Amino acid sequence: MKKTTTLPRHPRAESLRIREKLIEQFENHVVATAGLIAHGRGEAFDYLLGERTTLNATKAMTAAAAALLTAKNAVISVNGNAAALATKDIVKLAEIVNAKIEVNLYYRSPKREMGIKKLLGEVGAKEILGIGKASSARIPEVASERRRVDPNGILAADVVLVPLEDGDRTEALAKLGKRVIAIDLNPLSRTAQFAHITIVDNLVRTLPTLTKIAKKLTAESEEKLQKIVSSFDNQENLGEAIELINQRLVKLAEKGTYLTPLEESEI
């Protein structure tokens, strides 16, 4: 694949770099065709948020970090898009919060499993669950290949981080008594609504920030971390995220135009 050359100051430079990563990993059998469509849908919501990490998202990240740090058996569920866009950050976060990493795919194939395993292994992941026959357990009420999980990973987990997830599995995991943390740019999605903690932000911004917050919180007591988790209200959190989108839409309507963060910073 011949990569597109983008200017550093191009208003959509970062967006184009992300798209190129996805296309590259699509050709490497990591990203599914549907993953390309899903990315475009998420990017549209990112425009509405102003392509920035909001205070609302940061509060959710703090609750998520506290939940991961107090978990007895935390697992980070990884699909093709997450592996392609946040390979290093997934591994770093797992190290900080002592979480396992498990591959879980809607469109499952040996090529995709091994492609994701290779990506994660190249940046230091020592153990990757959910590959091949290791995904021998089944989640009830999930019809897709997402139902296949590792009995030593997601099935046994008490806290599961599900970046870029589908709603039916999020709902099923919650019904199994697991605390689900979602990263979803769409606060109206079933994933966002069924999760216990939803970070309404772009995955590529969330994971580095979440890792930093988690590292800082490692110095806090178990009692304080539990208090952070118990005081978090996801319905209130989602309501705030929707209101932020509404406020931005009003501003955009008044301007009659859209400015990227780079363009707004130059005004």
N, C-alpha and C positions, 0 to 999 in steps of 0.2 A: 504494500500500500504506500502510495506517495503522500506524505503528510503535507497539510496546508501550512504555509508560513504566515504567521500572524504578527502584526506589529505590536510591540509592547504597550503602546498607548491606544491601541484600537479599543473602542468602547465595549466590544464584545469579545475581547481577546481571551479572557478566562473561560467564557462559555464555549468558544471554539476549541480551546485546548481540551476541555472536558469531553466534548463531542468526539474529538479525535481519539482520545483514550478509549471511549466506548467502541468506536468503529474498529480500532486496532484489536481490542480484546474480543470483539464479535468475530473477527477473522481468526483469532486464536482459539475459538470455541469456548470462550469463557462467558460472554454475554449472549443471551438469547435474542432473537428478532424482536420479541415482545418487550424486551428490556429497553430497546431503542425507543419504542413508542412510549413506554412508561417514563423514560427520562424527559421526553418532550412535554408530557403532561405536568411533571413536577416543575420543570423550568418555567412554565406559564404561571404557576402559583408563586414562584420565586420573584417574578416580575411584580406581582401584586404586593409582595412584602418589601419591595425595594432592593432585593438582592443583598440584604444585610441581616446579620444576626441581631434579633431584637432582645430587649430586656426580658420579655416574656419567655423567649427560647432559653436564655441563660438561666432563668429561675428553674425551668424544667430540667436543664442539664445538671444543675446542682442537686435536685431531687434524684435524678437518675444516677449520678455519681455516688450519692449516699446509699441508694438502694443496691448498687453493685458491690460497694465496699462492705455492706452488712450482710450480703448474701452468703449462704452456706455453700451453694453450688451455682455460681453464675455462668451463663453460657452466652456467647455472642453468635447469633445465627447469621450466616453469610451467604448471600446469593451472588449471581454473576456481576451485577452492576456495582454492588458494594465492594467486591473484590477488585474490580477494575479501577474504581475511583478512589478507594481509600485503603489500599493494601497495607501500607506501612502503619497507618493510624489504627487499623484494626488490631494489629499485632502489639503496638505500643499500649493501647488501652487494655488489652487482655493481660499484659504483664503487670500493669499498675494495679488493676482490680482483682488479679488472680482469677481470671475467667478462662473457661475453655472456649475453643473456637470450633464451630460445627458448620459444615456445608449443608445447606438446605435449598433445594431447587424445585421450582414449579415444572420446568422443562428439564428433567433429569436425564443425563446420558453419561457414560464413562468418560467421554472426551471432555465434557464440561467439568465433571468432578476432578479429573486429573489436572485440567488447566488451572482451576482455582487452587488446588493443592500446591501446584508448582509455584504460582504467584506468591502465595502466602509463605511457602517454604523458603523462597529466595530472599525474603526480608526478615527471616528469623523465627517463623512459627515452628515450634518443635513438635507439636502434636495437633493434628487436624482430624476432628471426628466427622462421622457421617459419610464416609467414602465407601462406595460399593456395598458389600454385605454387612458392613458395620451399621448401616441404617436399617436395622432389622425390626425395630419397634414401629408401631402405628399409632397415630393420634386419632381418636374417635371423631366422627362427624366431619372429617376433611376428605373430600373425594379425590383431590389432585395428588400428584407425587409429593407435594409438601407434607403429606401425612407421614411420610417415612422419616423417622428420626433415630438417632443413636441412643440406645438404652443407657449408655454411660454419659450422655450429654443432655440434650434437651429434655428427654423423658424424665431424667432424674433431677433436673434443674428446679430451683425455687425462684430464680430470677432469669429472665431471658431478654436480651437486647435484640430487637428485630428491626434493623434498618431496612427500609425499602421492602416492606412486607405486604402480603395480601390479607384482606380482612377476615376471611373464614378461618385461617389458621390462628390469627391473633385472638379471635373469639374463642376458639377451641382451647388454646393454651390458657386463657383466663379461666375457662370453665374447669380446667384441670387443677386450678388453685395456684397457678404460677403468676408471679408479678411480671407483667409485660411492659417493657420500655420500647416505645416506637420512635423512629425518626421519620417524619412524614411532613412534606411541605403543604399537604392538603388537610386542614383541620376538620373538614367535613367527611373525610374518608371513613370507611368502616374500621380500618386499622387504627386511625387516630381516636375514634370514638370508643372502641373496645379496649384499648390499652389502658394501663393504670397510670403511666407517665408518658405523655406525648411531647416530643421536642419538635416544634413546628419550625423547621429550618432545613437548609441544604446539608446533605450528608457531608460534603467536602468541607464545610465550615464547622459542622457540629463535632465531628470526631476529634480534631485537634484541640478544640476548646474543651470538650468533655474530658479529654485526657488530662489537660492542665488542671481543671477543677478537681478531678479525682485525685491527682497527685497532691494537691494542696490539702484536700480533706483527709488524707491518710494520717495527718497529725491530730485529727479531732477524735474525741472519745466516741465509743459505741453509742452511748446514750444520746449525744448530740446528733449523731448521724441518723439514729432511729427517729428522733424528733423531726428532723428535716423531712424524712420520708412520710411520716404520719401526718404532718401538717400540710402536705401538698394535696391540692384538690384539682384533679385533671379536668373536670367539667368547667370549673372556673378558668383554668388555664386555656382551654380551647375557646371559651367565650372571649377571652382577652385577645387571642390570636385572630379570631374572626373580626373582632372590633378593629384591630389594627389594619386588617385588609380593607375594611369598610372605610376607615379614615383615609387610607391612602387612595382609594378609589375616588373619594370626594375631592381630594387634592388634585388628582390627575384630571378629573372632570373640569375643575376650575382652570387648570393650566391648558388643557386641550392638547397635551403632549406628554411624552414619557422621557425621562432622563435616567441614564444609568448612574450608579454610584460615582463613577469616574467623572462623568459630565456634571453631576450635581456638586461635586467637590470643587469644581473650577468656577462655580458661579460666585 
